[in-house]
Amino acid sequence: MLERQEALCSKKPEGVRQEIWGILLAYNLVRKQMMQLPILPERRSERRYKRHVKIKMSGYKRNSGRPTPKTAESKGKVLI
């Protein structure tokens, strides 16, 4: 409701009060219902399988971020 731009239809103050009252009542009833119903399942106490890291498959060689000595020498760079 916070991001929606609702327009009140009533033109008289009493109608505006009634619309606001209805919106607030509906909001609170929905919130109460959400608190009474179990939304999330219970957490598992133990895992069936151990966790492991998934390896990314790639056809390219890994880049360490540093140029190889052959590449640096061929471009005229000096390695320290």
Secondary structure by P-SEA (a helix, b strand, c coil): ccccccccccccaaaaaaaaaaaaaaaaaaaaaaaaccccccccccccbbbbbbbbbbccccccccccaaaaaaaccccc
